[in-house]
Amino acid sequence: MPLENDANLLHARLSNEVLRVLAEGAGKVVTHEEIVGAVWGAHRAARLHHLRVAIGELRRKLEADPAHPRHILTEIGVGYRLAVRNATSTITKLRPTSQ
């Protein structure tokens, strides 16, 4: 069991690092190479599969429907983008109506 727990912790740490990189570039496309370089460093080519696994894990945790993501978006052949909602429109919707 300890090895399984260690593997789970490693996956969680790597997924968190991927999320951190996406958050730093929120609203912008972050290329596969940028993410892999920031998270795994050397041996980048071998890590693209690991990036896809980490993105899948994040989507399962964060998306209401991981098959149709609204937060972590794929930019086909380029990378990923963390969607940013317009905070102003959200605040406006939450304000009470005048009486």
VMD Tcl script that draws the C-alpha trace (Angstrom):
set ca {
  {0.00 0.00 0.00}
  {2.74 2.57 0.74}
  {3.94 2.49 -2.86}
  {0.39 3.06 -4.10}
  {0.00 6.03 -1.74}
  {3.33 7.45 -2.92}
  {2.20 7.12 -6.54}
  {-1.10 8.85 -5.75}
  {0.74 11.70 -4.03}
  {3.08 12.07 -6.99}
  {0.15 12.17 -9.44}
  {-1.62 14.76 -7.27}
  {1.52 16.90 -7.05}
  {2.08 16.76 -10.80}
  {-1.58 17.58 -11.52}
  {-1.35 20.54 -9.14}
  {1.78 21.75 -10.93}
  {0.01 21.51 -14.30}
  {-2.89 23.51 -12.86}
  {-0.45 26.11 -11.49}
  {1.14 26.56 -14.92}
  {-2.28 26.92 -16.56}
  {-3.39 29.39 -13.87}
  {-0.31 31.54 -14.42}
  {-1.35 31.84 -18.07}
  {-5.10 31.96 -17.39}
  {-7.07 32.93 -20.46}
  {-4.10 32.30 -22.76}
  {-3.02 29.19 -24.62}
  {-0.15 27.45 -22.84}
  {1.68 25.12 -25.21}
  {2.36 21.47 -24.50}
  {6.06 22.27 -24.47}
  {5.68 25.08 -21.93}
  {3.66 22.94 -19.54}
  {5.86 19.86 -19.87}
  {9.02 21.95 -19.49}
  {7.70 23.69 -16.36}
  {6.44 20.50 -14.70}
  {8.78 17.72 -15.84}
  {11.83 19.58 -17.15}
  {14.16 17.34 -19.15}
  {12.96 14.43 -21.28}
  {10.04 16.49 -22.53}
  {9.04 14.34 -25.49}
  {8.43 11.34 -23.27}
  {6.15 13.39 -20.97}
  {3.36 14.41 -23.38}
  {1.41 11.30 -22.41}
  {1.85 12.18 -18.73}
  {0.52 15.67 -19.44}
  {-2.61 14.22 -21.05}
  {-3.14 11.97 -18.03}
  {-2.73 14.93 -15.64}
  {-5.22 17.01 -17.68}
  {-7.69 14.13 -17.55}
  {-7.31 13.89 -13.77}
  {-7.82 17.63 -13.36}
  {-10.92 17.55 -15.52}
  {-12.39 14.70 -13.49}
  {-11.83 16.76 -10.33}
  {-12.85 20.20 -11.59}
  {-15.34 19.82 -14.42}
  {-19.04 19.11 -13.98}
  {-18.82 17.05 -17.19}
  {-15.20 16.07 -17.91}
  {-16.15 14.91 -21.43}
  {-17.29 18.45 -22.23}
  {-14.87 20.69 -20.33}
  {-15.65 24.34 -19.71}
  {-12.62 25.25 -17.62}
  {-9.60 23.37 -18.97}
  {-9.85 23.66 -22.73}
  {-7.83 21.83 -25.36}
  {-6.27 23.87 -28.13}
  {-5.77 21.03 -30.60}
  {-2.17 20.52 -31.64}
  {-0.99 23.44 -29.50}
  {-1.74 23.05 -25.79}
  {-4.35 23.93 -23.19}
  {-6.10 27.04 -21.92}
  {-7.62 27.70 -18.52}
  {-10.86 29.55 -19.22}
  {-11.49 32.75 -17.32}
  {-14.99 33.93 -16.57}
  {-15.84 37.59 -16.72}
  {-15.94 38.55 -13.03}
  {-17.89 41.75 -13.74}
  {-20.80 39.93 -15.36}
  {-20.89 37.46 -12.45}
  {-20.98 40.28 -9.91}
  {-23.73 42.05 -11.84}
  {-25.85 38.91 -11.87}
  {-25.47 38.50 -8.11}
  {-26.49 42.05 -7.18}
  {-29.99 42.35 -5.74}
  {-32.51 44.09 -7.95}
  {-33.69 47.53 -6.89}
  {-37.17 47.69 -5.44}
}
mol new
graphics top color blue
foreach p $ca { graphics top sphere $p radius 0.5 }
foreach p [lrange $ca 0 end-1] q [lrange $ca 1 end] { graphics top cylinder $p $q radius 0.2 }
display resetview
